[in-house]
Amino acid sequence: MKRVVAWVVFLTLAQVTERLALPQTANVMLQSKSAEVYEAVIEFQIKSWDLSADSFCIEINGRDADIEILKHIGSARVKQASACKKQDSGPKKSFMSVVDKRTRKHSVIFDIEDIRWSGDAEAEIDGGWLCGDLCMAGGVYHAAHDQSGWHVTRFDAHIMS
């Protein structure tokens, strides 16, 4: 009888532990997958940027990008959004531009929002950039996963100046 009770207790604890572990494992996997998508969008933003910029300041969901995501990009020019600032310039300080706080050189703030999953291998991400009064865009990045990883397939601009 003791063996039967011991087995029932063991199996009950195993089931409870399994139920507790699964959501945590799924959450870690989703965070990793999200980080990979964000990295792909950041890399796309940088590669497709054709204006002069001393640095690329990254904002995710209105906050500084996670430093671990930025480390994977592997460039000293990629920084958290707080490394840049909006600065009034021009005659009578009538124009706004974005500059790197440390170097005071032209910069751009790339922003990325939440990921909308279209399946396991497809996602849409709202985002864009800001580099001045007449230098901004917002739209949707379309990302897909293949055997080599996550890639942005296109950017649909909804607003651009």
Sequence and secondary structure as in RCSB ss.txt:
>XXXX:A:sequence
MKRVVAWVVFLTLAQVTERLALPQTANVMLQSKSAEVYEAVIEFQIKSWDLSADSFCIEINGRDADIEILKHIGS
ARVKQASACKKQDSGPKKSFMSVVDKRTRKHSVIFDIEDIRWSGDAEAEIDGGWLCGDLCMAGGVYHAAHDQSGW
HVTRFDAHIMS
>XXXX:A:secstr
 HHHHHHHHHHHHHHHHHHHHHHHHHHHHHHHHHHHHHHHHHHHHHHH  S  SEEEEEETTEE  HHHHHHH  
TTEEEGGGEEEEEESGGG EEEEEETTT  BEEEEEEEEEEESSSSEEEEEEEEEEETTEEEEEEEEEEEETTEE
EEEEEEEEEE 
